Amino acid sequence: MDDDRPEVLLTGLLFYDLVLTGLGKPPTPGEEIWTAGMGCGPGGIANLAVAASRFGLRTSLATVFGDDFYGAYCQEILAGQEGVDLSLSRVADGWHTPVTVALAHGDDRALVTHGQEPPYSQDALMGDPPEARTALVHLESEPRAWLSKAAANGTHIYADVGWDPTQVWSTDLLDQLALCHAFLPNETEAMAYTRTDSAVAALGTLSELVPVAVVTRGGDGAIAVDQTTGEYADVPALAVDVLDATGAGDVFGAAFVAASLGGWPLEERLRFAVLAAGLSVGHHGGALAAPGWYGVDRWWRSPADPDLKRAYGFLVDRIPADVGPPVHHAPVTPPARPFPVARDTASAEHPPAARDTPQTTHPPAARDTPQTTHSPAARDTPQTTHPPAAQNTPQTTHPPAARDTPQTTHSPAARDTPQAEHPPAAQNTPQTTHPPTTRDTSAEHPPAAQNTPQTTHPPTTRDTSAEHPPAAQNTPQTTHPPTTRDTSAEHSPAARDTPQAAHLPVAPPDTARQH
C-alpha cells in the first residue's frame, strides 16, 4: 500500500463563517446588540480538514470555492496556512461562497446561512476517489456513489449526520452504515434515528449496525462501543468555559480518527476526542478553533487537577516530540493583504500580484494603485509637461517641515527666512525660489504650474493620494487615511465627479478572478 496516500479524505460544502460571541442575550427583532467578540474563517467541511491536519494527518479535501474574496481567503488559509491538499477541489465561476453567521449564546449557538447548491456534486469532485486510510463523511438522505467506491478501496469510513429540518429522521439513512467503519452522531440525532429514549439505548442499537459506534453528549461527555475489540467506554466532558461551540463536533471526529489511526484503546480515543473538542470551544469557532497537537500539549502542561493528570496520563506517551508551531486562531476580520490562490486548485493560474487591483496590466509595484500611466515626477502636479529634469527626481513628497506651510514646496530654510531674502532672480516669479537644499526633493514645476493651488497631504498619505490621474488633480481632494486607501483609490476619474449607485455584492469579489 502506498504510504503517501491520504490519511483523511474529505468532501462536503465549505462555508465562510462569521462568529459573534458575547451577545449577553439572544437578539430580538427591532433591536441592535453589540457583541463582545467576533471571529471569521473557513467553516463547514473545513472544520474537519483543519482539525485533522493540525493532528499531523495528511488531509485531502474535495470542495467547491466561490470565485470571490471569501473563496480566495479560505483557499489561502486551508492550503497555504494549514497544509491541506486541495488538488480535488474546484473554483466555480459566478458562484458565491456560502456564508454562515453564528450567534453564540451560552453553551450553544444559532446559525444563519446564505448560499446556493454548488455547481459540482460530491461525486463529480471525487470521481474515482483516491485510496485513503480513512474518510470523514456527512451522511445525507441520498447516498453518494463515491462512498461505495472508497469503501471498496479499503478506506475506513467515519460518518456523522446533521440536523434533519424535516423532523422525519428517516431510518433509511441508517442503511448507509453498511459502508461505514464508525458512526459518530450526537445524542439527539442518535435517539431520533433509532427511535430510542436515551443515549445508551441509542448506542446499543447503533452498535449492531456499525463496528464502532460513538454517541456524543455535549456537557455529559461521550459513550462508545467498539465491536472489533469488545470495548465499551464512557468518559465525562471537561469542565471548560464555553465561548463558542461552533465546529466542536467536527474537532471531536477528527481527534477520534487521529487516535484510531494510532491504534489507541477505545477509552483513550474517546478521552482524546473529548479533550480536543473541549479545548476548541474556548476560541471562536469554525476551523481555526481546532487545538491540534500544539494545543493539546499546552493543556497537558497546565492542569493542576491530579484527577485530570491521572485520567489523561496516557498523553505522556502519545504527544509527539514535535507538536508543531503555535496554531492560528480566527481573526476578528480578514487581514488586508493579497491572498494568492492555492496552486493545487482550479483557479491556481491567477497570479498573486494581481489580487489587490482590478487592472490586468499593472506591474507588481502597482498592486495598490489603479493608475498605470503616472510617472514618478507627475504624481505631485496636475501638469503632464514636466521638463526632463523633473523626471530624474523620484521623490514626490515634500520635506516634513514644508508640510506645515500653505506652500507645497517650501523647505525648512524657507520657513525661517523672510520673502525679501530670496535671490533677485526669484522676485520675478509668482513663487519664491527654493534654496538649493530643496531642489532635489521638489518636483521642479515650470512657471505655469506654480499658480495651481495644491492640497497639502499629510506624510502618511503622500505616496497614495498623489496617484490620481491628471484630470482629477484640479478637483479638491479630501485626505484619505491609510486604512481607506485600497478602496478609494480604485475609483476612476469619472467616478470622482459623479456619484455611483453601487449595489451591495453578495460577497466581496476576488479581483484576480476578473482578469
GUVEX-350914 format. One record per residue (C-alpha): residue number from 1; x, y, z. Coordinates in nm, 4 decimals. Layout:
{paba NUM {X Y Z}}
...
***
This chain:
{paba 1 {0.0000 0.0000 0.0000}}
{paba 2 {0.1254 0.3478 -0.0873}}
{paba 3 {0.2492 0.5167 0.2307}}
{paba 4 {0.1841 0.8576 0.0762}}
{paba 5 {-0.1880 0.8007 0.0401}}
{paba 6 {-0.4092 1.0475 0.2282}}
{paba 7 {-0.4763 0.9601 0.5872}}
{paba 8 {-0.8022 1.1539 0.5805}}
{paba 9 {-1.0201 1.2068 0.2721}}
{paba 10 {-1.2928 1.4700 0.2906}}
{paba 11 {-1.5648 1.6178 0.0727}}
{paba 12 {-1.8547 1.8464 0.1509}}
{paba 13 {-1.9751 2.2037 0.1458}}
{paba 14 {-1.7434 2.4809 0.2646}}
{paba 15 {-1.8685 2.7984 0.4279}}
{paba 16 {-1.7199 3.1304 0.5244}}
{paba 17 {-1.8034 3.1583 0.8946}}
{paba 18 {-1.8590 3.4823 1.0830}}
{paba 19 {-1.8943 3.4036 1.4540}}
{paba 20 {-2.0304 3.6573 1.7036}}
{paba 21 {-1.9815 3.5907 2.0741}}
{paba 22 {-2.0691 3.7631 2.3992}}
{paba 23 {-2.4232 3.8571 2.2980}}
{paba 24 {-2.5494 3.8754 2.6560}}
{paba 25 {-2.8945 3.7739 2.5349}}
{paba 26 {-3.0496 3.6432 2.2132}}
{paba 27 {-3.1357 3.9196 1.9651}}
{paba 28 {-3.4962 4.0177 1.9067}}
{paba 29 {-3.6468 4.1965 1.6053}}
{paba 30 {-3.6137 4.5726 1.6140}}
{paba 31 {-3.3071 4.5968 1.8344}}
{paba 32 {-2.9324 4.6083 1.7854}}
{paba 33 {-2.6912 4.4181 2.0082}}
{paba 34 {-2.3215 4.4972 2.0293}}
{paba 35 {-2.1198 4.1819 2.0875}}
{paba 36 {-1.8051 4.1388 2.2926}}
{paba 37 {-1.6224 3.9232 2.0391}}
{paba 38 {-1.6053 3.8162 1.6776}}
{paba 39 {-1.4063 3.5762 1.4625}}
{paba 40 {-1.4057 3.4703 1.0997}}
{paba 41 {-1.2616 3.1961 0.8838}}
{paba 42 {-1.3396 2.8805 0.6883}}
{paba 43 {-1.6198 2.6610 0.8160}}
{paba 44 {-1.8322 2.3641 0.7161}}
{paba 45 {-1.6172 2.0821 0.5800}}
{paba 46 {-1.3117 2.2995 0.6518}}
{paba 47 {-1.3643 2.2291 1.0234}}
{paba 48 {-1.2721 1.8647 0.9731}}
{paba 49 {-0.9901 1.9447 0.7319}}
{paba 50 {-0.8081 2.1842 0.9640}}
{paba 51 {-0.8684 1.9723 1.2750}}
{paba 52 {-0.7235 1.6627 1.1051}}
{paba 53 {-0.4293 1.8479 0.9528}}
{paba 54 {-0.3354 2.0014 1.2895}}
{paba 55 {-0.3042 1.6488 1.4287}}
{paba 56 {-0.0421 1.5784 1.1641}}
{paba 57 {-0.2670 1.3779 0.9323}}
{paba 58 {-0.2224 1.4008 0.5544}}
{paba 59 {-0.5560 1.5529 0.4621}}
{paba 60 {-0.7114 1.5758 0.1164}}
{paba 61 {-1.0222 1.7917 0.0644}}
{paba 62 {-1.2622 1.7944 -0.2327}}
{paba 63 {-1.4875 2.1004 -0.2137}}
{paba 64 {-1.6047 2.3987 -0.4179}}
{paba 65 {-1.4789 2.7541 -0.3661}}
{paba 66 {-1.6663 3.0590 -0.4922}}
{paba 67 {-1.4836 3.2978 -0.7236}}
{paba 68 {-1.4982 3.5737 -0.4624}}
{paba 69 {-1.2899 3.7098 -0.1778}}
{paba 70 {-1.4290 3.4586 0.0708}}
{paba 71 {-1.3330 3.1712 -0.1574}}
{paba 72 {-0.9801 3.3017 -0.2156}}
{paba 73 {-0.9325 3.3678 0.1547}}
{paba 74 {-1.0476 3.0179 0.2515}}
{paba 75 {-0.8158 2.8625 -0.0074}}
{paba 76 {-0.5184 3.0512 0.1298}}
{paba 77 {-0.5979 2.9504 0.4872}}
{paba 78 {-0.6505 2.5831 0.4046}}
{paba 79 {-0.3662 2.5257 0.1595}}
{paba 80 {-0.1183 2.7976 0.2494}}
{paba 81 {-0.1540 2.8086 0.6266}}
{paba 82 {-0.2869 2.4658 0.7252}}
{paba 83 {-0.1277 2.2422 0.4612}}
{paba 84 {-0.4488 2.0809 0.3364}}
{paba 85 {-0.4288 1.9199 -0.0101}}
{paba 86 {-0.6836 2.0907 -0.2395}}
{paba 87 {-0.5988 1.9089 -0.5618}}
{paba 88 {-0.9505 1.7596 -0.5724}}
{paba 89 {-1.1204 2.0967 -0.5165}}
{paba 90 {-1.2532 2.3410 -0.7756}}
{paba 91 {-1.3312 2.7114 -0.8097}}
{paba 92 {-1.6784 2.7798 -0.9547}}
{paba 93 {-1.7108 3.0881 -1.1738}}
{paba 94 {-2.0121 3.3020 -1.0876}}
{paba 95 {-2.0908 3.1082 -0.7709}}
{paba 96 {-2.0720 3.2698 -0.4286}}
{paba 97 {-1.9070 3.1039 -0.1326}}
{paba 98 {-2.1818 3.0217 0.1226}}
{paba 99 {-2.1690 3.2427 0.4312}}
{paba 100 {-2.2827 3.1496 0.7812}}
{paba 101 {-2.3282 3.3915 1.0698}}
{paba 102 {-2.3079 3.2058 1.4012}}
{paba 103 {-2.4601 3.3730 1.7063}}
{paba 104 {-2.3026 3.2066 2.0082}}
{paba 105 {-2.5047 3.2302 2.3282}}
{paba 106 {-2.4446 3.0242 2.6386}}
{paba 107 {-2.3290 2.6718 2.5557}}
{paba 108 {-2.4896 2.6664 2.2115}}
{paba 109 {-2.5297 2.8833 1.9044}}
{paba 110 {-2.7760 2.9761 1.6315}}
{paba 111 {-2.6728 2.9722 1.2659}}
{paba 112 {-2.7946 3.1955 0.9833}}
{paba 113 {-2.6688 3.0925 0.6391}}
{paba 114 {-2.6887 3.2230 0.2842}}
{paba 115 {-2.5798 3.0027 -0.0030}}
{paba 116 {-2.6755 2.8032 -0.3080}}
{paba 117 {-2.6281 2.4463 -0.4180}}
{paba 118 {-2.2711 2.4153 -0.5534}}
{paba 119 {-2.2347 2.3538 -0.9291}}
{paba 120 {-2.0252 2.0400 -0.8676}}
{paba 121 {-2.1588 1.7457 -0.6699}}
{paba 122 {-1.9510 1.5371 -0.4319}}
{paba 123 {-1.9486 1.2556 -0.6857}}
{paba 124 {-1.8262 1.4922 -0.9593}}
{paba 125 {-1.5466 1.6186 -0.7336}}
{paba 126 {-1.4398 1.2742 -0.6185}}
{paba 127 {-1.4817 1.0750 -0.9391}}
{paba 128 {-1.2882 0.7614 -0.8593}}
{paba 129 {-1.1702 0.8559 -0.5103}}
{paba 130 {-0.8037 0.8099 -0.4296}}
{paba 131 {-0.7045 0.5342 -0.1930}}
{paba 132 {-0.7025 0.6729 0.1601}}
{paba 133 {-0.6733 0.5288 0.5081}}
{paba 134 {-0.9908 0.6983 0.6308}}
{paba 135 {-1.2674 0.9250 0.5079}}
{paba 136 {-1.4770 1.1514 0.7276}}
{paba 137 {-1.8208 1.1952 0.5738}}
{paba 138 {-2.1509 1.3615 0.6472}}
{paba 139 {-2.4327 1.1202 0.5652}}
{paba 140 {-2.7277 1.2617 0.3731}}
{paba 141 {-3.0627 1.1206 0.2726}}
{paba 142 {-2.9381 1.0438 -0.0779}}
{paba 143 {-2.6368 0.8063 -0.0767}}
{paba 144 {-2.3251 0.9281 -0.2547}}
{paba 145 {-2.1780 0.6995 -0.5194}}
{paba 146 {-1.8205 0.7767 -0.4196}}
{paba 147 {-1.8742 0.6257 -0.0736}}
{paba 148 {-1.9122 0.2718 -0.2024}}
{paba 149 {-1.6066 0.3212 -0.4243}}
{paba 150 {-1.3993 0.4437 -0.1303}}
{paba 151 {-1.5133 0.1565 0.0900}}
{paba 152 {-1.4218 -0.0879 -0.1877}}
{paba 153 {-1.0730 0.0668 -0.1899}}
{paba 154 {-1.0301 -0.0303 0.1735}}
{paba 155 {-1.0929 0.3206 0.3099}}
{paba 156 {-1.2448 0.3196 0.6586}}
{paba 157 {-1.5495 0.5477 0.6554}}
{paba 158 {-1.6136 0.7535 0.9709}}
{paba 159 {-1.9579 0.9131 0.9402}}
{paba 160 {-2.1782 1.1609 1.1179}}
{paba 161 {-2.5136 1.3214 1.0397}}
{paba 162 {-2.6749 1.6591 1.0791}}
{paba 163 {-2.9991 1.8040 1.1972}}
{paba 164 {-3.2976 1.6952 0.9892}}
{paba 165 {-3.5031 2.0108 0.9221}}
{paba 166 {-3.7972 1.7953 0.8085}}
{paba 167 {-3.8060 1.6249 1.1502}}
{paba 168 {-3.8707 1.2969 0.9698}}
{paba 169 {-3.5462 1.1307 1.0764}}
{paba 170 {-3.5865 0.8584 0.8178}}
{paba 171 {-3.4328 0.5306 0.9261}}
{paba 172 {-3.3424 0.4680 0.5607}}
{paba 173 {-3.0353 0.6807 0.6226}}
{paba 174 {-2.9022 0.4126 0.8575}}
{paba 175 {-2.8770 0.1731 0.5616}}
{paba 176 {-2.5610 0.3616 0.4607}}
{paba 177 {-2.3909 0.2412 0.7793}}
{paba 178 {-2.3203 -0.0851 0.5972}}
{paba 179 {-2.0395 0.1075 0.4203}}
{paba 180 {-1.9050 0.2630 0.7400}}
{paba 181 {-1.6446 0.1638 0.9947}}
{paba 182 {-1.7647 0.4125 1.2580}}
{paba 183 {-2.0685 0.6316 1.3223}}
{paba 184 {-2.0496 0.9391 1.5487}}
{paba 185 {-2.3867 1.1180 1.5930}}
{paba 186 {-2.4799 1.3370 1.8867}}
{paba 187 {-2.7378 1.2053 2.1317}}
{paba 188 {-3.0303 1.3988 1.9806}}
{paba 189 {-2.9584 1.2605 1.6352}}
{paba 190 {-2.8855 0.9104 1.7662}}
{paba 191 {-3.2126 0.8860 1.9591}}
{paba 192 {-3.4154 1.0306 1.6711}}
{paba 193 {-3.2807 0.7885 1.4108}}
{paba 194 {-3.3012 0.4830 1.6367}}
{paba 195 {-3.6392 0.5753 1.7891}}
{paba 196 {-3.4995 0.5344 2.1413}}
{paba 197 {-3.5300 0.7498 2.4513}}
{paba 198 {-3.1742 0.7567 2.5840}}
{paba 199 {-2.8209 0.7880 2.4558}}
{paba 200 {-2.7279 0.4483 2.5994}}
{paba 201 {-3.0192 0.2781 2.4261}}
{paba 202 {-2.9363 0.4517 2.1000}}
{paba 203 {-2.5748 0.3365 2.1280}}
{paba 204 {-2.6910 -0.0214 2.1733}}
{paba 205 {-2.8967 -0.0081 1.8538}}
{paba 206 {-2.6208 0.1566 1.6507}}
{paba 207 {-2.3565 -0.0899 1.7688}}
{paba 208 {-2.5488 -0.3619 1.5830}}
{paba 209 {-2.5209 -0.1667 1.2568}}
{paba 210 {-2.1590 -0.0482 1.2539}}
{paba 211 {-1.8286 -0.1809 1.4007}}
{paba 212 {-1.7587 0.1353 1.6067}}
{paba 213 {-2.0480 0.3419 1.7443}}
{paba 214 {-1.9996 0.6691 1.9316}}
{paba 215 {-2.2639 0.8992 2.0789}}
{paba 216 {-2.1549 1.2469 2.1884}}
{paba 217 {-2.3421 1.4020 2.4796}}
{paba 218 {-2.2248 1.7616 2.4947}}
{paba 219 {-2.1645 1.8585 2.8567}}
{paba 220 {-2.2023 1.4966 2.9643}}
{paba 221 {-1.9095 1.3668 2.7570}}
{paba 222 {-1.9393 1.0690 2.5220}}
{paba 223 {-2.0024 0.6963 2.5166}}
{paba 224 {-1.8796 0.4395 2.2641}}
{paba 225 {-1.8684 0.0721 2.1717}}
{paba 226 {-1.6029 -0.0956 1.9558}}
{paba 227 {-1.7339 -0.4305 1.8353}}
{paba 228 {-1.3973 -0.5193 1.6789}}
{paba 229 {-1.2250 -0.5162 2.0180}}
{paba 230 {-1.5202 -0.5693 2.2527}}
{paba 231 {-1.4527 -0.2415 2.4342}}
{paba 232 {-1.7035 -0.0045 2.5908}}
{paba 233 {-1.6151 0.3436 2.7179}}
{paba 234 {-1.7968 0.6255 2.8945}}
{paba 235 {-1.5972 0.9436 2.9588}}
{paba 236 {-1.7051 1.2781 3.1069}}
{paba 237 {-1.6668 1.6135 2.9422}}
{paba 238 {-1.4069 1.8650 3.0508}}
{paba 239 {-1.5126 2.1496 3.2777}}
{paba 240 {-1.4430 2.4408 3.0440}}
{paba 241 {-1.5779 2.7887 2.9828}}
{paba 242 {-1.7611 2.7844 2.6507}}
{paba 243 {-1.7001 3.0811 2.4228}}
{paba 244 {-1.8366 2.9231 2.1048}}
{paba 245 {-1.9361 2.5633 2.0325}}
{paba 246 {-1.9295 2.6004 1.6532}}
{paba 247 {-1.7367 2.3108 1.4991}}
{paba 248 {-1.6743 2.1275 1.8272}}
{paba 249 {-1.8345 1.8099 1.6923}}
{paba 250 {-1.6042 1.8175 1.3896}}
{paba 251 {-1.2990 1.8575 1.6121}}
{paba 252 {-1.4216 1.5589 1.8148}}
{paba 253 {-1.4490 1.3476 1.4988}}
{paba 254 {-1.1061 1.4435 1.3652}}
{paba 255 {-0.9412 1.3724 1.7016}}
{paba 256 {-1.1153 1.0350 1.7261}}
{paba 257 {-0.9864 0.9423 1.3802}}
{paba 258 {-0.6315 1.0538 1.4685}}
{paba 259 {-0.6340 0.8377 1.7814}}
{paba 260 {-0.7890 0.5454 1.5939}}
{paba 261 {-0.5167 0.5573 1.3293}}
{paba 262 {-0.2692 0.5360 1.6162}}
{paba 263 {-0.4303 0.2134 1.7390}}
{paba 264 {-0.5189 0.3538 2.0807}}
{paba 265 {-0.7578 0.1748 2.3204}}
{paba 266 {-1.1185 0.2938 2.2961}}
{paba 267 {-1.1196 0.4856 2.6254}}
{paba 268 {-0.8069 0.6788 2.5222}}
{paba 269 {-0.9570 0.7528 2.1816}}
{paba 270 {-1.2725 0.8826 2.3440}}
{paba 271 {-1.0932 1.0895 2.6089}}
{paba 272 {-0.8658 1.2404 2.3472}}
{paba 273 {-1.1640 1.3396 2.1300}}
{paba 274 {-1.3481 1.4876 2.4291}}
{paba 275 {-1.0357 1.6834 2.5238}}
{paba 276 {-0.9855 1.8255 2.1732}}
{paba 277 {-1.3500 1.9285 2.1444}}
{paba 278 {-1.3387 2.0866 2.4902}}
{paba 279 {-1.0309 2.2896 2.4023}}
{paba 280 {-1.1912 2.4132 2.0802}}
{paba 281 {-1.4920 2.5776 2.2487}}
{paba 282 {-1.2635 2.8267 2.4212}}
{paba 283 {-1.1981 3.0029 2.0897}}
{paba 284 {-1.4113 3.1489 1.8159}}
{paba 285 {-1.5484 2.8527 1.6271}}
{paba 286 {-1.5117 2.7148 1.2825}}
{paba 287 {-1.1995 2.5523 1.1504}}
{paba 288 {-0.9471 2.7735 1.3282}}
{paba 289 {-1.0635 2.6768 1.6793}}
{paba 290 {-0.9090 2.3296 1.6434}}
{paba 291 {-0.6297 2.2861 1.9023}}
{paba 292 {-0.4051 2.0394 1.7180}}
{paba 293 {-0.1110 1.8775 1.8927}}
{paba 294 {0.0186 2.2196 1.9920}}
{paba 295 {-0.2984 2.2999 2.1882}}
{paba 296 {-0.3146 1.9556 2.3474}}
{paba 297 {0.0483 1.9807 2.4585}}
{paba 298 {-0.0054 2.3224 2.6137}}
{paba 299 {-0.3088 2.1936 2.8021}}
{paba 300 {-0.1227 1.8856 2.9256}}
{paba 301 {0.1488 2.1051 3.0763}}
{paba 302 {-0.1022 2.3289 3.2550}}
{paba 303 {-0.3648 2.1362 3.4584}}
{paba 304 {-0.3047 2.1098 3.8311}}
{paba 305 {-0.6004 1.8796 3.8957}}
{paba 306 {-0.4473 1.5445 3.9944}}
{paba 307 {-0.7558 1.3552 3.8768}}
{paba 308 {-0.7169 1.5001 3.5268}}
{paba 309 {-0.3480 1.4149 3.5311}}
{paba 310 {-0.4292 1.0558 3.6087}}
{paba 311 {-0.7164 1.0314 3.3597}}
{paba 312 {-0.5058 1.1747 3.0787}}
{paba 313 {-0.1744 1.0245 3.1821}}
{paba 314 {-0.1662 0.8316 2.8539}}
{paba 315 {-0.0787 1.1578 2.6771}}
{paba 316 {0.2774 1.1285 2.8064}}
{paba 317 {0.3369 0.8548 2.5501}}
{paba 318 {0.1036 0.9946 2.2823}}
{paba 319 {0.2054 1.3572 2.2369}}
{paba 320 {0.4730 1.3721 1.9638}}
{paba 321 {0.8125 1.5283 2.0279}}
{paba 322 {0.7393 1.7944 1.7660}}
{paba 323 {0.3957 1.9411 1.8301}}
{paba 324 {0.4328 2.1981 1.5555}}
{paba 325 {0.4167 2.5775 1.5643}}
{paba 326 {0.1512 2.7736 1.7538}}
{paba 327 {-0.1860 2.7419 1.5854}}
{paba 328 {-0.3612 3.0373 1.4242}}
{paba 329 {-0.6977 3.1239 1.5729}}
{paba 330 {-0.9770 3.3076 1.3930}}
{paba 331 {-0.9067 3.6767 1.3327}}
{paba 332 {-1.1737 3.9345 1.4037}}
{paba 333 {-1.1727 4.0289 1.0351}}
{paba 334 {-0.9658 3.9025 0.7409}}
{paba 335 {-0.6293 4.0773 0.7156}}
{paba 336 {-0.5911 4.3329 0.4367}}
{paba 337 {-0.3369 4.1535 0.2237}}
{paba 338 {-0.3450 3.9675 -0.1074}}
{paba 339 {-0.4398 3.6024 -0.0896}}
{paba 340 {-0.2712 3.4028 -0.3662}}
{paba 341 {-0.4944 3.1227 -0.4845}}
{paba 342 {-0.3680 2.7789 -0.3865}}
{paba 343 {-0.1591 2.6300 -0.6650}}
{paba 344 {-0.3333 2.2945 -0.6476}}
{paba 345 {-0.6845 2.4236 -0.7189}}
{paba 346 {-0.8552 2.5001 -1.0454}}
{paba 347 {-0.8016 2.8733 -1.0000}}
{paba 348 {-0.4296 2.8465 -0.9413}}
{paba 349 {-0.3426 3.0127 -1.2696}}
{paba 350 {-0.4216 3.3589 -1.1329}}
{paba 351 {-0.1054 3.5485 -1.0396}}
{paba 352 {-0.0851 3.6647 -0.6772}}
{paba 353 {0.0357 4.0100 -0.7826}}
{paba 354 {-0.2971 4.0936 -0.9409}}
{paba 355 {-0.5179 4.0147 -0.6440}}
{paba 356 {-0.5332 4.3690 -0.4971}}
{paba 357 {-0.6201 4.5539 -0.8193}}
{paba 358 {-0.8770 4.5118 -1.0943}}
{paba 359 {-0.6361 4.6065 -1.3721}}
{paba 360 {-0.4646 4.3310 -1.5660}}
{paba 361 {-0.1646 4.5308 -1.6808}}
{paba 362 {-0.0265 4.6513 -1.3504}}
{paba 363 {0.3283 4.5536 -1.2631}}
{paba 364 {0.3801 4.4141 -0.9113}}
{paba 365 {0.4660 4.7543 -0.7751}}
{paba 366 {0.1285 4.8871 -0.8854}}
{paba 367 {-0.0779 4.6385 -0.6849}}
{paba 368 {-0.2270 4.9083 -0.4611}}
{paba 369 {-0.2718 5.1805 -0.7300}}
{paba 370 {-0.5326 5.1835 -1.0071}}
{paba 371 {-0.3378 5.4143 -1.2421}}
{paba 372 {-0.0830 5.2658 -1.4766}}
{paba 373 {0.0343 5.5757 -1.6673}}
{paba 374 {0.1717 5.8047 -1.3977}}
{paba 375 {0.5430 5.8676 -1.3884}}
{paba 376 {0.7085 5.9424 -1.0525}}
{paba 377 {0.7592 6.3086 -1.1380}}
{paba 378 {0.3976 6.3618 -1.2347}}
{paba 379 {0.2490 6.2442 -0.9090}}
{paba 380 {0.2718 6.5811 -0.7305}}
{paba 381 {0.1483 6.8027 -1.0137}}
{paba 382 {-0.1517 6.8136 -1.2468}}
{paba 383 {0.0639 6.9151 -1.5440}}
{paba 384 {0.1785 6.6463 -1.7807}}
{paba 385 {0.4548 6.8579 -1.9395}}
{paba 386 {0.7248 6.8395 -1.6782}}
{paba 387 {1.0753 6.9225 -1.8019}}
{paba 388 {1.3161 6.6307 -1.8282}}
{paba 389 {1.4983 6.7431 -1.5169}}
{paba 390 {1.1881 6.6749 -1.3069}}
{paba 391 {1.1737 6.3149 -1.4256}}
{paba 392 {1.5009 6.2388 -1.2558}}
{paba 393 {1.3624 6.3187 -0.9138}}
{paba 394 {1.1875 6.0055 -0.7847}}
{paba 395 {1.0768 6.1772 -0.4691}}
{paba 396 {0.7317 6.3248 -0.4933}}
{paba 397 {0.6811 6.4002 -0.1268}}
{paba 398 {0.7636 6.7313 0.0356}}
{paba 399 {1.0099 6.7599 0.3230}}
{paba 400 {0.8377 6.7187 0.6572}}
{paba 401 {0.8954 7.0798 0.7609}}
{paba 402 {0.7378 7.2114 0.4423}}
{paba 403 {0.4102 7.0360 0.5142}}
{paba 404 {0.3351 7.2848 0.7899}}
{paba 405 {0.3092 7.5771 0.5435}}
{paba 406 {0.0479 7.6508 0.2780}}
{paba 407 {0.3157 7.6358 0.0092}}
{paba 408 {0.3685 7.2798 -0.1014}}
{paba 409 {0.7366 7.3164 -0.1888}}
{paba 410 {0.8878 7.5197 0.0970}}
{paba 411 {1.1962 7.3765 0.2610}}
{paba 412 {1.2895 7.4186 0.6269}}
{paba 413 {1.5231 7.7055 0.5350}}
{paba 414 {1.2461 7.8907 0.3552}}
{paba 415 {1.0172 7.8749 0.6544}}
{paba 416 {1.2505 8.0784 0.8757}}
{paba 417 {1.3670 8.3273 0.6097}}
{paba 418 {1.1599 8.6355 0.5093}}
{paba 419 {1.0484 8.6531 0.1488}}
{paba 420 {1.2729 8.9543 0.0788}}
{paba 421 {1.5843 8.7496 0.1399}}
{paba 422 {1.5315 8.5323 -0.1665}}
{paba 423 {1.7743 8.5837 -0.4569}}
{paba 424 {1.6749 8.8595 -0.7056}}
{paba 425 {1.6061 8.6061 -0.9796}}
{paba 426 {1.3208 8.4716 -0.7746}}
{paba 427 {1.1489 8.8121 -0.7453}}
{paba 428 {1.0074 8.7939 -1.0978}}
{paba 429 {0.8175 8.4696 -1.0464}}
{paba 430 {0.4931 8.4167 -0.8548}}
{paba 431 {0.6608 8.1649 -0.6284}}
{paba 432 {0.9735 8.2121 -0.4234}}
{paba 433 {1.2803 8.0281 -0.5422}}
{paba 434 {1.3720 7.7407 -0.3158}}
{paba 435 {1.7241 7.7281 -0.1797}}
{paba 436 {1.9487 7.4567 -0.3212}}
{paba 437 {1.8745 7.2247 -0.0305}}
{paba 438 {1.5181 7.1761 -0.1532}}
{paba 439 {1.5845 7.1410 -0.5253}}
{paba 440 {1.6327 6.7596 -0.5132}}
{paba 441 {1.3069 6.6868 -0.3349}}
{paba 442 {1.0666 6.9229 -0.5142}}
{paba 443 {0.9064 6.8340 -0.8427}}
{paba 444 {1.0554 7.1477 -1.0066}}
{paba 445 {0.7310 7.2648 -1.1568}}
{paba 446 {0.7506 7.5009 -1.4559}}
{paba 447 {0.6135 7.8535 -1.4080}}
{paba 448 {0.2734 7.7581 -1.5433}}
{paba 449 {0.2351 7.5073 -1.2654}}
{paba 450 {0.3261 7.7471 -0.9874}}
{paba 451 {-0.0148 7.9133 -0.9747}}
{paba 452 {-0.2070 7.5925 -0.9252}}
{paba 453 {-0.3144 7.5502 -0.5632}}
{paba 454 {-0.2071 7.2229 -0.4181}}
{paba 455 {-0.3739 7.0384 -0.1339}}
{paba 456 {-0.1294 6.9599 0.1394}}
{paba 457 {-0.1413 6.5873 0.2169}}
{paba 458 {-0.0141 6.4515 0.5471}}
{paba 459 {0.3026 6.2370 0.5299}}
{paba 460 {0.1147 5.9118 0.5790}}
{paba 461 {-0.0998 5.9603 0.2692}}
{paba 462 {0.1527 6.1331 0.0454}}
{paba 463 {0.2511 5.8353 -0.1677}}
{paba 464 {-0.1052 5.7286 -0.2328}}
{paba 465 {-0.3145 6.0444 -0.2572}}
{paba 466 {-0.0896 6.1751 -0.5336}}
{paba 467 {-0.1780 5.8870 -0.7595}}
{paba 468 {-0.4949 6.0423 -0.9004}}
{paba 469 {-0.4979 6.0901 -1.2792}}
{paba 470 {-0.4276 6.4420 -1.4203}}
{paba 471 {-0.7907 6.5184 -1.4858}}
{paba 472 {-0.8722 6.4705 -1.1202}}
{paba 473 {-0.5952 6.6906 -0.9819}}
{paba 474 {-0.7863 7.0192 -1.0216}}
{paba 475 {-1.0715 6.8926 -0.8098}}
{paba 476 {-1.0276 6.9462 -0.4337}}
{paba 477 {-0.9288 6.6166 -0.2861}}
{paba 478 {-1.0048 6.5010 0.0629}}
{paba 479 {-0.7208 6.3498 0.2556}}
{paba 480 {-0.7677 5.9731 0.2655}}
{paba 481 {-0.6334 5.7955 0.5741}}
{paba 482 {-0.4181 5.4885 0.5074}}
{paba 483 {-0.6958 5.2500 0.6056}}
{paba 484 {-0.9217 5.3680 0.3238}}
{paba 485 {-0.6577 5.3886 0.0536}}
{paba 486 {-0.7086 5.0451 -0.1004}}
{paba 487 {-1.0756 5.1149 -0.1703}}
{paba 488 {-1.0891 5.4850 -0.2525}}
{paba 489 {-0.8005 5.4556 -0.4962}}
{paba 490 {-0.9919 5.2168 -0.7142}}
{paba 491 {-1.2358 5.4791 -0.8429}}
{paba 492 {-1.1795 5.6133 -1.1901}}
{paba 493 {-1.1626 5.9927 -1.2537}}
{paba 494 {-1.5193 5.9886 -1.3809}}
{paba 495 {-1.6377 5.8257 -1.0612}}
{paba 496 {-1.4905 6.1058 -0.8510}}
{paba 497 {-1.7207 6.3670 -1.0059}}
{paba 498 {-2.0336 6.1525 -1.0454}}
{paba 499 {-2.1942 5.9676 -0.7524}}
{paba 500 {-2.2253 5.5985 -0.8304}}
{paba 501 {-2.5242 5.3945 -0.7191}}
{paba 502 {-2.3250 5.0811 -0.6410}}
{paba 503 {-2.5329 4.7926 -0.5081}}
{paba 504 {-2.4089 4.5617 -0.2369}}
{paba 505 {-2.2488 4.2411 -0.3691}}
{paba 506 {-2.3402 3.9030 -0.2235}}
{paba 507 {-1.9716 3.8559 -0.1436}}
{paba 508 {-1.6643 4.0743 -0.1999}}
{paba 509 {-1.5204 3.9922 -0.5427}}
{paba 510 {-1.1924 3.8115 -0.5843}}
{paba 511 {-1.0419 4.0706 -0.8164}}
{paba 512 {-0.7796 3.8355 -0.9537}}
{paba 513 {-1.0538 3.6117 -1.0904}}
{paba 514 {-1.1832 3.9018 -1.3017}}
{paba 515 {-0.8665 3.9249 -1.5106}}
***
